[in-house]
Amino acid sequence: MANNQVNRKVMIKLQELQEQVLELPIKERWTLVQTLLASIQQETLSSIPPQPTLETLSELDPWTQSLIGVIRLDSENPEESYINYLEEKYS
């Protein structure tokens, strides 16, 4: 019960905030949007694990290390890049 009351109060405050924001001039709303997006991006980026470093790659088996950089996959369509690589290699 108490949790429902808290949720209801939060929703009411959020609704009031939205109404107040919509009364702001467009320039201030855009500034608010940019500030919120920057905040969301910062939080999102901090939750993404870091890319492997040379230190972590050096922990790989030497045979596995020899495969690094052999093929570069297109980030937008890795399957198609791999197929093109195989066709080029075996044709």
Helices and strands as residue ranges (DSSP letters): H 2-22, H 26-47, H 54-58, H 62-67, H 78-90
